[in-house]
Amino acid sequence: MRNNLRVLRAERDWSQADLAERLGVSRQTVNALETGKYDPSLPLAFKIARVFGRTIEAIFQPDEETGRATGRA
Amino acid sequence: MDKAGRTYLAQFIGTMTAYVIVLLASVLILRSFPDPEALWRIPVALLPVVPAIALIMAFVRHLRVMDELQRRIQLEALAIGFGGTAVLTFGYGFLQGVGFPLLNWTFVFPLMIGLWGIGVAIAGRRYQVDNNEE
């Protein structure tokens, strides 16, 4: 999956640690999400959407090539 | 490290230290009073199990409050620890069949803990934080 978490975070001038605190996860998790190494669970995706005031689809998009989850990470 | 992580680290160090101390004390007592008939030797010999159980309970509590990525890392680490211990103990069991010396069962637990630790390092590398990023 692709996501624009880094852009959304930068727009708000939050550090990874700031976002991690708002989401109740570790900074390592925020980093893994931003770099696409880890796809969040549905509850965490909803939490992220709520924090940024967007829908999940506005933040996460499936990879174009496959059009489905890669199963990566 | 967050508060839960620090609590767990303190409990981990505490229980592991207790395990080593109780183990040494238990062995020392049993060697000092070598009476094979004495029933008190059984609970004394079993004493190191108590801090080991405390360690497992602390870990399970920590597992429940971890975030989902950390839980995934632990799952991979436990798989490495479990599989590694299985292969090594199983393999050595076969070697005993061709004359290798009998090893004490108490080696298994530290081996498992050690391989689990290596597993955390291996699994965690995939999700390493780039420290230039902030």
N, CA and C atoms of all chains as a GROMACS GRO file, in nm:
protein
  621
    1MET      N    1   0.083  -0.121   0.000
    1MET     CA    2   0.000   0.000   0.000
    1MET      C    3   0.087   0.125   0.000
    2ARG      N    4   0.033   0.230  -0.065
    2ARG     CA    5   0.102   0.360  -0.061
    2ARG      C    6   0.024   0.451   0.033
    3ASN      N    7   0.091   0.551   0.086
    3ASN     CA    8   0.019   0.646   0.172
    3ASN      C    9   0.088   0.781   0.168
    4ASN      N   10   0.014   0.884   0.207
    4ASN     CA   11   0.074   1.018   0.210
    4ASN      C   12   0.085   1.070   0.353
    5LEU      N   13   0.116   0.977   0.444
    5LEU     CA   14   0.129   1.015   0.585
    5LEU      C   15   0.237   1.121   0.608
    6ARG      N   16   0.350   1.104   0.537
    6ARG     CA   17   0.461   1.198   0.559
    6ARG      C   18   0.421   1.341   0.521
    7VAL      N   19   0.346   1.352   0.411
    7VAL     CA   20   0.302   1.485   0.365
    7VAL      C   21   0.203   1.544   0.466
    8LEU      N   22   0.106   1.463   0.506
    8LEU     CA   23   0.005   1.510   0.601
    8LEU      C   24   0.069   1.554   0.733
    9ARG      N   25   0.168   1.477   0.774
    9ARG     CA   26   0.237   1.508   0.899
    9ARG      C   27   0.316   1.639   0.884
   10ALA      N   28   0.384   1.652   0.770
   10ALA     CA   29   0.464   1.772   0.746
   10ALA      C   30   0.375   1.897   0.741
   11GLU      N   31   0.256   1.882   0.682
   11GLU     CA   32   0.162   1.994   0.674
   11GLU      C   33   0.127   2.046   0.813
   12ARG      N   34   0.123   1.956   0.907
   12ARG     CA   35   0.087   1.995   1.043
   12ARG      C   36   0.210   2.026   1.129
   13ASP      N   37   0.327   2.008   1.068
   13ASP     CA   38   0.452   2.034   1.138
   13ASP      C   39   0.468   1.945   1.262
   14TRP      N   40   0.425   1.820   1.247
   14TRP     CA   41   0.441   1.725   1.357
   14TRP      C   42   0.564   1.640   1.332
   15SER      N   43   0.633   1.603   1.437
   15SER     CA   44   0.742   1.507   1.424
   15SER      C   45   0.682   1.366   1.425
   16GLN      N   46   0.762   1.268   1.390
   16GLN     CA   47   0.712   1.128   1.399
   16GLN      C   48   0.670   1.095   1.541
   17ALA      N   49   0.746   1.149   1.637
   17ALA     CA   50   0.714   1.124   1.777
   17ALA      C   51   0.580   1.186   1.814
   18ASP      N   52   0.552   1.305   1.761
   18ASP     CA   53   0.422   1.371   1.788
   18ASP      C   54   0.308   1.285   1.737
   19LEU      N   55   0.323   1.239   1.612
   19LEU     CA   56   0.217   1.157   1.553
   19LEU      C   57   0.202   1.025   1.630
   20ALA      N   58   0.316   0.969   1.667
   20ALA     CA   59   0.313   0.842   1.742
   20ALA      C   60   0.234   0.858   1.871
   21GLU      N   61   0.255   0.972   1.937
   21GLU     CA   62   0.185   0.996   2.063
   21GLU      C   63   0.035   1.010   2.040
   22ARG      N   64  -0.002   1.082   1.933
   22ARG     CA   65  -0.145   1.099   1.903
   22ARG      C   66  -0.211   0.966   1.868
   23LEU      N   67  -0.134   0.876   1.808
   23LEU     CA   68  -0.191   0.747   1.766
   23LEU      C   69  -0.179   0.640   1.874
   24GLY      N   70  -0.097   0.669   1.976
   24GLY     CA   71  -0.076   0.569   2.080
   24GLY      C   72   0.007   0.451   2.032
   25VAL      N   73   0.102   0.480   1.941
   25VAL     CA   74   0.194   0.374   1.894
   25VAL      C   75   0.337   0.424   1.911
   26SER      N   76   0.434   0.338   1.881
   26SER     CA   77   0.574   0.377   1.894
   26SER      C   78   0.617   0.457   1.771
   27ARG      N   79   0.728   0.530   1.786
   27ARG     CA   80   0.779   0.606   1.672
   27ARG      C   81   0.824   0.511   1.561
   28GLN      N   82   0.874   0.396   1.602
   28GLN     CA   83   0.915   0.294   1.505
   28GLN      C   84   0.797   0.256   1.415
   29THR      N   85   0.679   0.248   1.473
   29THR     CA   86   0.560   0.210   1.396
   29THR      C   87   0.524   0.320   1.297
   30VAL      N   88   0.530   0.447   1.342
   30VAL     CA   89   0.500   0.559   1.251
   30VAL      C   90   0.599   0.557   1.135
   31ASN      N   91   0.727   0.534   1.166
   31ASN     CA   92   0.829   0.529   1.062
   31ASN      C   93   0.802   0.416   0.962
   32ALA      N   94   0.767   0.299   1.015
   32ALA     CA   95   0.740   0.183   0.927
   32ALA      C   96   0.617   0.208   0.840
   33LEU      N   97   0.517   0.280   0.895
   33LEU     CA   98   0.397   0.312   0.817
   33LEU      C   99   0.433   0.408   0.704
   34GLU      N  100   0.508   0.513   0.738
   34GLU     CA  101   0.543   0.616   0.639
   34GLU      C  102   0.628   0.560   0.526
   35THR      N  103   0.719   0.470   0.560
   35THR     CA  104   0.809   0.415   0.458
   35THR      C  105   0.744   0.298   0.384
   36GLY      N  106   0.620   0.266   0.422
   36GLY     CA  107   0.548   0.159   0.352
   36GLY      C  108   0.596   0.020   0.388
   37LYS      N  109   0.675   0.010   0.497
   37LYS     CA  110   0.723  -0.123   0.536
   37LYS      C  111   0.616  -0.201   0.610
   38TYR      N  112   0.518  -0.127   0.660
   38TYR     CA  113   0.413  -0.192   0.739
   38TYR      C  114   0.278  -0.130   0.706
   39ASP      N  115   0.179  -0.215   0.678
   39ASP     CA  116   0.043  -0.168   0.654
   39ASP      C  117  -0.037  -0.180   0.784
   40PRO      N  118  -0.108  -0.074   0.822
   40PRO     CA  119  -0.177  -0.076   0.952
   40PRO      C  120  -0.299  -0.168   0.952
   41SER      N  121  -0.339  -0.207   1.071
   41SER     CA  122  -0.465  -0.280   1.086
   41SER      C  123  -0.579  -0.182   1.059
   42LEU      N  124  -0.698  -0.234   1.041
   42LEU     CA  125  -0.813  -0.147   1.015
   42LEU      C  126  -0.838  -0.049   1.132
   43PRO      N  127  -0.836  -0.096   1.258
   43PRO     CA  128  -0.856   0.000   1.368
   43PRO      C  129  -0.753   0.112   1.369
   44LEU      N  130  -0.625   0.078   1.342
   44LEU     CA  131  -0.521   0.182   1.341
   44LEU      C  132  -0.541   0.275   1.222
   45ALA      N  133  -0.582   0.220   1.107
   45ALA     CA  134  -0.608   0.303   0.989
   45ALA      C  135  -0.720   0.404   1.019
   46PHE      N  136  -0.823   0.359   1.088
   46PHE     CA  137  -0.934   0.451   1.126
   46PHE      C  138  -0.883   0.559   1.220
   47LYS      N  139  -0.796   0.519   1.313
   47LYS     CA  140  -0.742   0.615   1.408
   47LYS      C  141  -0.660   0.721   1.334
   48ILE      N  142  -0.578   0.676   1.238
   48ILE     CA  143  -0.496   0.768   1.158
   48ILE      C  144  -0.588   0.865   1.082
   49ALA      N  145  -0.694   0.810   1.022
   49ALA     CA  146  -0.788   0.893   0.946
   49ALA      C  147  -0.851   0.999   1.037
   50ARG      N  148  -0.884   0.958   1.160
   50ARG     CA  149  -0.947   1.050   1.254
   50ARG      C  150  -0.849   1.161   1.294
   51VAL      N  151  -0.724   1.124   1.320
   51VAL     CA  152  -0.623   1.221   1.361
   51VAL      C  153  -0.603   1.328   1.253
   52PHE      N  154  -0.608   1.285   1.124
   52PHE     CA  155  -0.586   1.380   1.015
   52PHE      C  156  -0.716   1.438   0.960
   53GLY      N  157  -0.829   1.391   1.013
   53GLY     CA  158  -0.958   1.443   0.967
   53GLY      C  159  -0.987   1.409   0.822
   54ARG      N  160  -0.944   1.293   0.778
   54ARG     CA  161  -0.968   1.249   0.639
   54ARG      C  162  -1.028   1.109   0.641
   55THR      N  163  -1.064   1.064   0.520
   55THR     CA  164  -1.109   0.925   0.511
   55THR      C  165  -0.986   0.836   0.493
   56ILE      N  166  -1.002   0.709   0.519
   56ILE     CA  167  -0.890   0.615   0.502
   56ILE      C  168  -0.842   0.617   0.356
   57GLU      N  169  -0.939   0.620   0.263
   57GLU     CA  170  -0.902   0.616   0.120
   57GLU      C  171  -0.822   0.740   0.078
   58ALA      N  172  -0.842   0.850   0.149
   58ALA     CA  173  -0.768   0.972   0.115
   58ALA      C  174  -0.623   0.964   0.164
   59ILE      N  175  -0.596   0.869   0.251
   59ILE     CA  176  -0.461   0.856   0.307
   59ILE      C  177  -0.388   0.733   0.250
   60PHE      N  178  -0.461   0.621   0.238
   60PHE     CA  179  -0.399   0.498   0.190
   60PHE      C  180  -0.457   0.459   0.054
   61GLN      N  181  -0.367   0.420  -0.035
   61GLN     CA  182  -0.411   0.371  -0.166
   61GLN      C  183  -0.342   0.238  -0.194
   62PRO      N  184  -0.415   0.145  -0.255
   62PRO     CA  185  -0.350   0.018  -0.290
   62PRO      C  186  -0.246   0.042  -0.400
   63ASP      N  187  -0.144  -0.045  -0.407
   63ASP     CA  188  -0.043  -0.033  -0.512
   63ASP      C  189  -0.108  -0.043  -0.648
   64GLU      N  190  -0.071   0.049  -0.738
   64GLU     CA  191  -0.134   0.053  -0.871
   64GLU      C  192  -0.111  -0.075  -0.951
   65GLU      N  193   0.013  -0.125  -0.944
   65GLU     CA  194   0.051  -0.237  -1.030
   65GLU      C  195  -0.039  -0.359  -1.008
   66THR      N  196  -0.066  -0.386  -0.880
   66THR     CA  197  -0.139  -0.508  -0.849
   66THR      C  198  -0.286  -0.481  -0.822
   67GLY      N  199  -0.315  -0.360  -0.773
   67GLY     CA  200  -0.453  -0.326  -0.741
   67GLY      C  201  -0.505  -0.401  -0.620
   68ARG      N  202  -0.415  -0.463  -0.546
   68ARG     CA  203  -0.456  -0.535  -0.425
   68ARG      C  204  -0.343  -0.528  -0.322
   69ALA      N  205  -0.374  -0.575  -0.202
   69ALA     CA  206  -0.273  -0.572  -0.097
   69ALA      C  207  -0.156  -0.661  -0.139
   70THR      N  208  -0.034  -0.615  -0.106
   70THR     CA  209   0.085  -0.689  -0.149
   70THR      C  210   0.120  -0.800  -0.052
   71GLY      N  211   0.070  -0.788   0.068
   71GLY     CA  212   0.108  -0.887   0.170
   71GLY      C  213   0.247  -0.859   0.224
   72ARG      N  214   0.303  -0.744   0.178
   72ARG     CA  215   0.437  -0.708   0.225
   72ARG      C  216   0.431  -0.670   0.373
   73ALA      N  217   0.547  -0.684   0.436
   73ALA     CA  218   0.564  -0.652   0.578
   73ALA      C  219   0.483  -0.744   0.663
   74MET      N  220   1.179   0.515   2.470
   74MET     CA  221   1.096   0.403   2.517
   74MET      C  222   0.978   0.457   2.599
   75ASP      N  223   0.860   0.403   2.574
   75ASP     CA  224   0.743   0.453   2.649
   75ASP      C  225   0.738   0.392   2.790
   76LYS      N  226   0.636   0.435   2.866
   76LYS     CA  227   0.628   0.395   3.006
   76LYS      C  228   0.613   0.243   3.019
   77ALA      N  229   0.527   0.184   2.933
   77ALA     CA  230   0.506   0.039   2.937
   77ALA      C  231   0.636  -0.035   2.907
   78GLY      N  232   0.713   0.019   2.812
   78GLY     CA  233   0.840  -0.043   2.774
   78GLY      C  234   0.940  -0.039   2.889
   79ARG      N  235   0.942   0.076   2.957
   79ARG     CA  236   1.036   0.089   3.071
   79ARG      C  237   0.996  -0.003   3.184
   80THR      N  238   0.864  -0.013   3.210
   80THR     CA  239   0.814  -0.102   3.316
   80THR      C  240   0.857  -0.246   3.285
   81TYR      N  241   0.836  -0.285   3.158
   81TYR     CA  242   0.870  -0.422   3.119
   81TYR      C  243   1.019  -0.447   3.130
   82LEU      N  244   1.100  -0.351   3.084
   82LEU     CA  245   1.246  -0.367   3.090
   82LEU      C  246   1.290  -0.388   3.235
   83ALA      N  247   1.231  -0.308   3.326
   83ALA     CA  248   1.265  -0.321   3.467
   83ALA      C  249   1.224  -0.459   3.518
   84GLN      N  250   1.105  -0.505   3.479
   84GLN     CA  251   1.058  -0.637   3.523
   84GLN      C  252   1.145  -0.748   3.464
   85PHE      N  253   1.185  -0.730   3.335
   85PHE     CA  254   1.268  -0.830   3.268
   85PHE      C  255   1.403  -0.844   3.340
   86ILE      N  256   1.467  -0.728   3.365
   86ILE     CA  257   1.598  -0.731   3.432
   86ILE      C  258   1.582  -0.787   3.573
   87GLY      N  259   1.475  -0.745   3.642
   87GLY     CA  260   1.450  -0.791   3.779
   87GLY      C  261   1.431  -0.942   3.786
   88THR      N  262   1.345  -0.995   3.698
   88THR     CA  263   1.315  -1.138   3.705
   88THR      C  264   1.435  -1.222   3.658
   89MET      N  265   1.509  -1.173   3.557
   89MET     CA  266   1.627  -1.247   3.511
   89MET      C  267   1.735  -1.250   3.619
   90THR      N  268   1.751  -1.136   3.688
   90THR     CA  269   1.848  -1.130   3.798
   90THR      C  270   1.806  -1.226   3.909
   91ALA      N  271   1.675  -1.223   3.940
   91ALA     CA  272   1.622  -1.312   4.044
   91ALA      C  273   1.643  -1.458   4.003
   92TYR      N  274   1.624  -1.486   3.875
   92TYR     CA  275   1.642  -1.624   3.826
   92TYR      C  276   1.785  -1.672   3.850
   93VAL      N  277   1.881  -1.588   3.813
   93VAL     CA  278   2.022  -1.626   3.828
   93VAL      C  279   2.057  -1.645   3.976
   94ILE      N  280   2.012  -1.550   4.061
   94ILE     CA  281   2.042  -1.557   4.204
   94ILE      C  282   1.979  -1.682   4.266
   95VAL      N  283   1.850  -1.704   4.237
   95VAL     CA  284   1.778  -1.818   4.295
   95VAL      C  285   1.838  -1.949   4.244
   96LEU      N  286   1.876  -1.952   4.117
   96LEU     CA  287   1.936  -2.073   4.060
   96LEU      C  288   2.067  -2.106   4.131
   97LEU      N  289   2.153  -2.003   4.146
   97LEU     CA  290   2.282  -2.025   4.212
   97LEU      C  291   2.262  -2.068   4.357
   98ALA      N  292   2.168  -2.000   4.426
   98ALA     CA  293   2.141  -2.033   4.566
   98ALA      C  294   2.090  -2.176   4.578
   99SER      N  295   1.998  -2.213   4.489
   99SER     CA  296   1.939  -2.346   4.491
   99SER      C  297   2.047  -2.453   4.472
  100VAL      N  298   2.133  -2.432   4.371
  100VAL     CA  299   2.240  -2.529   4.343
  100VAL      C  300   2.336  -2.538   4.461
  101LEU      N  301   2.369  -2.420   4.517
  101LEU     CA  302   2.462  -2.414   4.630
  101LEU      C  303   2.408  -2.491   4.750
  102ILE      N  304   2.279  -2.468   4.782
  102ILE     CA  305   2.216  -2.535   4.896
  102ILE      C  306   2.212  -2.687   4.873
  103LEU      N  307   2.172  -2.727   4.754
  103LEU     CA  308   2.161  -2.870   4.725
  103LEU      C  309   2.297  -2.940   4.732
  104ARG      N  310   2.402  -2.868   4.690
  104ARG     CA  311   2.537  -2.928   4.695
  104ARG      C  312   2.591  -2.931   4.837
  105SER      N  313   2.550  -2.832   4.918
  105SER     CA  314   2.600  -2.824   5.054
  105SER      C  315   2.538  -2.929   5.145
  106PHE      N  316   2.414  -2.968   5.112
  106PHE     CA  317   2.344  -3.068   5.194
  106PHE      C  318   2.302  -3.186   5.107
  107PRO      N  319   2.399  -3.268   5.070
  107PRO     CA  320   2.370  -3.374   4.974
  107PRO      C  321   2.304  -3.497   5.038
  108ASP      N  322   2.181  -3.480   5.082
  108ASP     CA  323   2.107  -3.592   5.141
  108ASP      C  324   1.997  -3.633   5.042
  109PRO      N  325   2.019  -3.740   4.967
  109PRO     CA  326   1.925  -3.776   4.861
  109PRO      C  327   1.786  -3.815   4.912
  110GLU      N  328   1.775  -3.845   5.043
  110GLU     CA  329   1.646  -3.887   5.099
  110GLU      C  330   1.558  -3.768   5.137
  111ALA      N  331   1.620  -3.652   5.160
  111ALA     CA  332   1.546  -3.537   5.214
  111ALA      C  333   1.446  -3.481   5.112
  112LEU      N  334   1.318  -3.476   5.156
  112LEU     CA  335   1.212  -3.428   5.066
  112LEU      C  336   1.220  -3.277   5.040
  113TRP      N  337   1.280  -3.202   5.135
  113TRP     CA  338   1.289  -3.056   5.118
  113TRP      C  339   1.370  -3.019   4.995
  114ARG      N  340   1.451  -3.114   4.946
  114ARG     CA  341   1.535  -3.085   4.830
  114ARG      C  342   1.451  -3.060   4.704
  115ILE      N  343   1.332  -3.120   4.700
  115ILE     CA  344   1.248  -3.106   4.580
  115ILE      C  345   1.203  -2.960   4.560
  116PRO      N  346   1.137  -2.897   4.662
  116PRO     CA  347   1.100  -2.755   4.642
  116PRO      C  348   1.220  -2.663   4.623
  117VAL      N  349   1.330  -2.693   4.689
  117VAL     CA  350   1.449  -2.608   4.672
  117VAL      C  351   1.499  -2.618   4.528
  118ALA      N  352   1.497  -2.740   4.474
  118ALA     CA  353   1.542  -2.759   4.336
  118ALA      C  354   1.450  -2.687   4.237
  119LEU      N  355   1.321  -2.677   4.275
  119LEU     CA  356   1.222  -2.616   4.184
  119LEU      C  357   1.216  -2.463   4.196
  120LEU      N  358   1.283  -2.407   4.297
  120LEU     CA  359   1.274  -2.262   4.323
  120LEU      C  360   1.302  -2.173   4.200
  121PRO      N  361   1.402  -2.205   4.116
  121PRO     CA  362   1.428  -2.116   4.001
  121PRO      C  363   1.311  -2.105   3.903
  122VAL      N  364   1.217  -2.198   3.913
  122VAL     CA  365   1.100  -2.194   3.823
  122VAL      C  366   1.014  -2.070   3.855
  123VAL      N  367   1.014  -2.029   3.983
  123VAL     CA  368   0.928  -1.916   4.024
  123VAL      C  369   0.963  -1.786   3.949
  124PRO      N  370   1.091  -1.741   3.951
  124PRO     CA  371   1.121  -1.620   3.873
  124PRO      C  372   1.102  -1.640   3.722
  125ALA      N  373   1.119  -1.764   3.675
  125ALA     CA  374   1.098  -1.789   3.531
  125ALA      C  375   0.951  -1.767   3.496
  126ILE      N  376   0.860  -1.811   3.584
  126ILE     CA  377   0.716  -1.790   3.562
  126ILE      C  378   0.685  -1.640   3.567
  127ALA      N  379   0.748  -1.570   3.662
  127ALA     CA  380   0.727  -1.425   3.674
  127ALA      C  381   0.771  -1.354   3.545
  128LEU      N  382   0.881  -1.402   3.487
  128LEU     CA  383   0.930  -1.342   3.362
  128LEU      C  384   0.828  -1.362   3.250
  129ILE      N  385   0.776  -1.483   3.239
  129ILE     CA  386   0.679  -1.513   3.133
  129ILE      C  387   0.553  -1.427   3.152
  130MET      N  388   0.508  -1.414   3.278
  130MET     CA  389   0.388  -1.333   3.304
  130MET      C  390   0.412  -1.186   3.267
  131ALA      N  391   0.531  -1.135   3.300
  131ALA     CA  392   0.563  -0.996   3.266
  131ALA      C  393   0.563  -0.978   3.115
  132PHE      N  394   0.617  -1.078   3.043
  132PHE     CA  395   0.623  -1.068   2.896
  132PHE      C  396   0.482  -1.068   2.836
  133VAL      N  397   0.397  -1.158   2.886
  133VAL     CA  398   0.261  -1.167   2.831
  133VAL      C  399   0.186  -1.036   2.857
  134ARG      N  400   0.204  -0.978   2.977
  134ARG     CA  401   0.141  -0.848   3.008
  134ARG      C  402   0.189  -0.742   2.910
  135HIS      N  403   0.321  -0.744   2.884
  135HIS     CA  404   0.379  -0.644   2.793
  135HIS      C  405   0.326  -0.664   2.651
  136LEU      N  406   0.314  -0.789   2.610
  136LEU     CA  407   0.265  -0.822   2.476
  136LEU      C  408   0.126  -0.763   2.452
  137ARG      N  409   0.046  -0.760   2.559
  137ARG     CA  410  -0.092  -0.711   2.547
  137ARG      C  411  -0.100  -0.560   2.531
  138VAL      N  412   0.002  -0.487   2.577
  138VAL     CA  413  -0.005  -0.340   2.567
  138VAL      C  414   0.083  -0.285   2.455
  139MET      N  415   0.154  -0.373   2.384
  139MET     CA  416   0.237  -0.329   2.273
  139MET      C  417   0.152  -0.278   2.159
  140ASP      N  418   0.212  -0.198   2.070
  140ASP     CA  419   0.136  -0.164   1.950
  140ASP      C  420   0.151  -0.278   1.848
  141GLU      N  421   0.072  -0.271   1.741
  141GLU     CA  422   0.061  -0.387   1.652
  141GLU      C  423   0.190  -0.422   1.578
  142LEU      N  424   0.271  -0.321   1.544
  142LEU     CA  425   0.398  -0.352   1.477
  142LEU      C  426   0.494  -0.422   1.572
  143GLN      N  427   0.499  -0.371   1.695
  143GLN     CA  428   0.587  -0.434   1.795
  143GLN      C  429   0.544  -0.578   1.820
  144ARG      N  430   0.412  -0.602   1.817
  144ARG     CA  431   0.361  -0.738   1.838
  144ARG      C  432   0.402  -0.829   1.722
  145ARG      N  433   0.402  -0.772   1.602
  145ARG     CA  434   0.446  -0.849   1.485
  145ARG      C  435   0.594  -0.886   1.497
  146ILE      N  436   0.674  -0.788   1.542
  146ILE     CA  437   0.818  -0.814   1.559
  146ILE      C  438   0.837  -0.926   1.662
  147GLN      N  439   0.759  -0.918   1.772
  147GLN     CA  440   0.770  -1.022   1.875
  147GLN      C  441   0.728  -1.158   1.821
  148LEU      N  442   0.625  -1.160   1.737
  148LEU     CA  443   0.580  -1.287   1.680
  148LEU      C  444   0.692  -1.351   1.598
  149GLU      N  445   0.756  -1.268   1.514
  149GLU     CA  446   0.867  -1.320   1.433
  149GLU      C  447   0.983  -1.364   1.522
  150ALA      N  448   1.011  -1.284   1.625
  150ALA     CA  449   1.121  -1.315   1.716
  150ALA      C  450   1.094  -1.446   1.790
  151LEU      N  451   0.969  -1.464   1.836
  151LEU     CA  452   0.933  -1.586   1.907
  151LEU      C  453   0.941  -1.706   1.813
  152ALA      N  454   0.902  -1.686   1.686
  152ALA     CA  455   0.911  -1.795   1.589
  152ALA      C  456   1.057  -1.836   1.570
  153ILE      N  457   1.147  -1.735   1.564
  153ILE     CA  458   1.290  -1.764   1.550
  153ILE      C  459   1.341  -1.836   1.676
  154GLY      N  460   1.300  -1.786   1.793
  154GLY     CA  461   1.342  -1.847   1.919
  154GLY      C  462   1.290  -1.989   1.934
  155PHE      N  463   1.164  -2.009   1.900
  155PHE     CA  464   1.099  -2.140   1.911
  155PHE      C  465   1.162  -2.238   1.812
  156GLY      N  466   1.171  -2.195   1.686
  156GLY     CA  467   1.225  -2.282   1.582
  156GLY      C  468   1.373  -2.312   1.605
  157GLY      N  469   1.448  -2.208   1.641
  157GLY     CA  470   1.592  -2.225   1.665
  157GLY      C  471   1.618  -2.321   1.780
  158THR      N  472   1.542  -2.304   1.889
  158THR     CA  473   1.558  -2.393   2.003
  158THR      C  474   1.521  -2.536   1.964
  159ALA      N  475   1.413  -2.550   1.888
  159ALA     CA  476   1.370  -2.683   1.844
  159ALA      C  477   1.479  -2.751   1.762
  160VAL      N  478   1.532  -2.679   1.665
  160VAL     CA  479   1.635  -2.738   1.576
  160VAL      C  480   1.760  -2.774   1.655
  161LEU      N  481   1.804  -2.682   1.743
  161LEU     CA  482   1.928  -2.707   1.816
  161LEU      C  483   1.914  -2.822   1.916
  162THR      N  484   1.802  -2.824   1.990
  162THR     CA  485   1.786  -2.930   2.091
  162THR      C  486   1.760  -3.065   2.023
  163PHE      N  487   1.681  -3.062   1.919
  163PHE     CA  488   1.649  -3.182   1.841
  163PHE      C  489   1.777  -3.238   1.779
  164GLY      N  490   1.854  -3.145   1.717
  164GLY     CA  491   1.980  -3.185   1.653
  164GLY      C  492   2.077  -3.244   1.755
  165TYR      N  493   2.088  -3.178   1.871
  165TYR     CA  494   2.181  -3.229   1.971
  165TYR      C  495   2.134  -3.364   2.025
  166GLY      N  496   2.003  -3.380   2.033
  166GLY     CA  497   1.947  -3.510   2.077
  166GLY      C  498   1.995  -3.623   1.988
  167PHE      N  499   1.998  -3.596   1.858
  167PHE     CA  500   2.047  -3.698   1.765
  167PHE      C  501   2.196  -3.723   1.785
  168LEU      N  502   2.270  -3.613   1.812
  168LEU     CA  503   2.415  -3.627   1.833
  168LEU      C  504   2.444  -3.712   1.958
  169GLN      N  505   2.355  -3.700   2.059
  169GLN     CA  506   2.374  -3.782   2.179
  169GLN      C  507   2.367  -3.930   2.144
  170GLY      N  508   2.289  -3.960   2.040
  170GLY     CA  509   2.277  -4.098   1.994
  170GLY      C  510   2.408  -4.153   1.938
  171VAL      N  511   2.498  -4.062   1.896
  171VAL     CA  512   2.628  -4.109   1.845
  171VAL      C  513   2.740  -4.074   1.943
  172GLY      N  514   2.704  -4.061   2.069
  172GLY     CA  515   2.806  -4.052   2.172
  172GLY      C  516   2.838  -3.915   2.228
  173PHE      N  517   2.769  -3.810   2.182
  173PHE     CA  518   2.793  -3.678   2.242
  173PHE      C  519   2.744  -3.680   2.387
  174PRO      N  520   2.811  -3.602   2.474
  174PRO     CA  521   2.774  -3.606   2.617
  174PRO      C  522   2.631  -3.559   2.643
  175LEU      N  523   2.569  -3.618   2.745
  175LEU     CA  524   2.434  -3.577   2.786
  175LEU      C  525   2.440  -3.435   2.840
  176LEU      N  526   2.354  -3.347   2.790
  176LEU     CA  527   2.350  -3.210   2.842
  176LEU      C  528   2.231  -3.193   2.935
  177ASN      N  529   2.250  -3.102   3.032
  177ASN     CA  530   2.146  -3.074   3.129
  177ASN      C  531   2.028  -3.001   3.063
  178TRP      N  532   1.906  -3.034   3.103
  178TRP     CA  533   1.786  -2.970   3.048
  178TRP      C  534   1.780  -2.820   3.077
  179THR      N  535   1.848  -2.777   3.184
  179THR     CA  536   1.840  -2.636   3.221
  179THR      C  537   1.908  -2.546   3.116
  180PHE      N  538   1.981  -2.604   3.021
  180PHE     CA  539   2.040  -2.525   2.913
  180PHE      C  540   1.933  -2.473   2.817
  181VAL      N  541   1.820  -2.542   2.813
  181VAL     CA  542   1.717  -2.511   2.713
  181VAL      C  543   1.660  -2.370   2.732
  182PHE      N  544   1.628  -2.334   2.856
  182PHE     CA  545   1.564  -2.204   2.882
  182PHE      C  546   1.654  -2.086   2.842
  183PRO      N  547   1.780  -2.082   2.890
  183PRO     CA  548   1.866  -1.971   2.846
  183PRO      C  549   1.887  -1.970   2.694
  184LEU      N  550   1.894  -2.089   2.634
  184LEU     CA  551   1.909  -2.098   2.488
  184LEU      C  552   1.790  -2.032   2.419
  185MET      N  553   1.671  -2.065   2.470
  185MET     CA  554   1.547  -2.011   2.414
  185MET      C  555   1.544  -1.858   2.427
  186ILE      N  556   1.580  -1.808   2.547
  186ILE     CA  557   1.581  -1.663   2.572
  186ILE      C  558   1.682  -1.595   2.479
  187GLY      N  559   1.800  -1.657   2.465
  187GLY     CA  560   1.905  -1.600   2.381
  187GLY      C  561   1.861  -1.592   2.235
  188LEU      N  562   1.802  -1.701   2.185
  188LEU     CA  563   1.758  -1.703   2.045
  188LEU      C  564   1.641  -1.608   2.022
  189TRP      N  565   1.557  -1.593   2.122
  189TRP     CA  566   1.446  -1.497   2.114
  189TRP      C  567   1.503  -1.356   2.100
  190GLY      N  568   1.606  -1.326   2.182
  190GLY     CA  569   1.672  -1.195   2.173
  190GLY      C  570   1.731  -1.170   2.035
  191ILE      N  571   1.796  -1.273   1.980
  191ILE     CA  572   1.852  -1.263   1.845
  191ILE      C  573   1.738  -1.241   1.745
  192GLY      N  574   1.626  -1.310   1.770
  192GLY     CA  575   1.508  -1.297   1.685
  192GLY      C  576   1.454  -1.155   1.686
  193VAL      N  577   1.452  -1.090   1.803
  193VAL     CA  578   1.406  -0.951   1.812
  193VAL      C  579   1.496  -0.861   1.726
  194ALA      N  580   1.628  -0.886   1.734
  194ALA     CA  581   1.722  -0.804   1.655
  194ALA      C  582   1.700  -0.825   1.506
  195ILE      N  583   1.681  -0.951   1.465
  195ILE     CA  584   1.662  -0.981   1.322
  195ILE      C  585   1.530  -0.923   1.273
  196ALA      N  586   1.421  -0.950   1.345
  196ALA     CA  587   1.289  -0.903   1.302
  196ALA      C  588   1.283  -0.750   1.307
  197GLY      N  589   1.345  -0.689   1.409
  197GLY     CA  590   1.341  -0.544   1.425
  197GLY      C  591   1.417  -0.470   1.316
  198ARG      N  592   1.517  -0.535   1.257
  198ARG     CA  593   1.597  -0.470   1.152
  198ARG      C  594   1.513  -0.429   1.032
  199ARG      N  595   1.409  -0.505   1.005
  199ARG     CA  596   1.323  -0.475   0.889
  199ARG      C  597   1.248  -0.343   0.909
  200TYR      N  598   1.227  -0.306   1.034
  200TYR     CA  599   1.147  -0.186   1.062
  200TYR      C  600   1.230  -0.080   1.133
  201GLN      N  601   1.361  -0.081   1.103
  201GLN     CA  602   1.450   0.013   1.170
  201GLN      C  603   1.412   0.157   1.140
  202VAL      N  604   1.423   0.242   1.241
  202VAL     CA  605   1.392   0.383   1.224
  202VAL      C  606   1.512   0.454   1.166
  203ASP      N  607   1.487   0.534   1.062
  203ASP     CA  608   1.591   0.617   1.005
  203ASP      C  609   1.605   0.740   1.094
  204ASN      N  610   1.717   0.752   1.162
  204ASN     CA  611   1.731   0.857   1.263
  204ASN      C  612   1.750   0.996   1.204
  205ASN      N  613   1.773   1.005   1.071
  205ASN     CA  614   1.779   1.138   1.009
  205ASN      C  615   1.640   1.197   0.996
  206GLU      N  616   1.542   1.107   1.004
  206GLU     CA  617   1.403   1.148   0.989
  206GLU      C  618   1.349   1.195   1.124
  207GLU      N  619   1.285   1.306   1.125
  207GLU     CA  620   1.223   1.347   1.252
  207GLU      C  621   1.093   1.421   1.236
   0.00000   0.00000   0.00000
